């Protein structure tokens, strides 16, 4: 349950870091 929420959150963060 939590993993489902953390997974998308982590991917979004990773993309943001890559964009920077």
Residue frames as a rotation matrix with the C-alpha (Angstrom) as fourth column:
UNK 1
0.580 0.815 0.000 0.00
0.815 -0.580 0.000 0.00
0.000 0.000 -1.000 0.00
UNK 2
0.635 -0.408 -0.656 2.62
0.016 -0.842 0.539 2.52
-0.773 -0.352 -0.528 1.11
UNK 3
-0.405 -0.838 0.366 5.03
0.405 0.194 0.893 1.30
-0.820 0.510 0.261 -1.58
UNK 4
0.054 0.504 0.862 2.46
0.999 -0.027 -0.047 2.22
0.000 0.863 -0.505 -4.21
UNK 5
0.944 0.323 -0.071 2.48
0.328 -0.942 0.068 5.81
-0.045 -0.088 -0.995 -2.94
UNK 6
0.411 -0.871 -0.267 6.23
-0.121 -0.343 0.932 5.97
-0.903 -0.351 -0.247 -2.38
UNK 7
-0.124 -0.471 0.873 7.09
0.778 0.501 0.380 4.45
-0.616 0.726 0.304 -5.76
UNK 8
0.445 0.346 0.826 5.44
0.831 -0.503 -0.237 7.20
0.333 0.792 -0.512 -7.85
UNK 9
0.984 -0.093 -0.152 6.76
-0.005 -0.868 0.497 9.83
-0.178 -0.488 -0.855 -5.44
UNK 10
0.236 -0.966 0.106 10.32
0.147 0.144 0.979 8.53
-0.961 -0.215 0.176 -5.74
UNK 11
-0.078 -0.216 0.973 10.13
0.967 0.222 0.126 8.38
-0.244 0.951 0.192 -9.54
UNK 12
0.791 0.423 0.442 8.82
0.524 -0.841 -0.132 11.94
0.316 0.336 -0.887 -9.66
UNK 13
0.805 -0.547 -0.229 11.69
-0.154 -0.566 0.810 13.09
-0.572 -0.617 -0.540 -7.44
UNK 14
-0.009 -0.845 0.534 14.22
0.536 0.447 0.716 11.28
-0.844 0.293 0.450 -9.59
UNK 15
0.218 0.162 0.962 12.94
0.962 -0.202 -0.184 12.99
0.164 0.966 -0.200 -12.73
UNK 16
0.984 0.162 0.076 13.12
0.142 -0.966 0.214 16.36
0.108 -0.200 -0.974 -10.99
UNK 17
0.484 -0.873 -0.064 16.70
-0.046 -0.099 0.994 15.76
-0.874 -0.478 -0.088 -9.95
UNK 18
-0.126 -0.514 0.849 17.60
0.840 0.400 0.367 14.72
-0.528 0.759 0.381 -13.50
UNK 19
0.618 0.430 0.658 15.96
0.724 -0.637 -0.264 17.83
0.306 0.640 -0.705 -14.90
UNK 20
0.923 -0.335 -0.187 18.04
-0.173 -0.798 0.577 19.98
-0.342 -0.500 -0.795 -12.58
